[in-house]
Amino acid sequence: PVCLLLLRSLFLNLLSIPDQEMMSPAVPHAVSSCPGCAIIRPPRDGGIRYRGLTQDVRILPVDYEIEYICRENRQIAGPKVRKCLPNGTWTDMTQLSVCREFIISSSPSDVWTSLENGRVTARPPGPPAEGTVLHYSCNSGFTLEGRNISHCTKLGKWDAPKPTCLCECGFVWEVEGRKRRRGGRLRSE
């Protein structure tokens, strides 16, 4: 609005100047310092959502917000929204916004990256993302029940149920109030 008022005022002033004076260097020709921010580049593998703009707009108004979006199977790491400030800069420009592979989130009851009485190795190492492969193995004295490998899919899910490590040991059963020792396997999940 301030920029529009400034341009309107300049236009009305120019209408009142005689033609011969229009060529005078003292008459301002344009206002190039309208407040706003230049369009910024999107992160790699992503884009920017501009609301209500056409392709020919190069300067965005103060308080205008842009939103970073990522291609399928990716999510923003860093600021997702930036706002145009009165000084012509965007908020949080010291923080990088990048599109990263979708990270699988595990709820506390569904922890795939740990195995009681066993080990889980992730390839590649780090937080699970699309393409991550988990290798499961059991400690000595335990046997793996289920698949020893699971892949992270495009949907952020594992392609196999989490296996368990079964103990090959004796244990005590209580049957009708009497304890009896039996050999067998104990399930450890």
Secondary structure as UniProt FT lines:
FT   HELIX           2..15
FT   HELIX           19..22
FT   TURN            25..26
FT   STRAND          37..38
FT   TURN            44..45
FT   STRAND          46..49
FT   TURN            55..56
FT   STRAND          59..60
FT   TURN            62..63
FT   STRAND          65..70
FT   TURN            72..73
FT   STRAND          74..77
FT   STRAND          81..84
FT   TURN            86..87
FT   TURN            91..94
FT   STRAND          98..101
FT   TURN            108..109
FT   TURN            112..113
FT   TURN            116..117
FT   STRAND          118..123
FT   TURN            130..131
FT   STRAND          133..138
FT   TURN            140..141
FT   STRAND          142..145
FT   STRAND          149..152
FT   TURN            154..155
FT   STRAND          164..175
FT   TURN            176..177
FT   STRAND          178..188
//
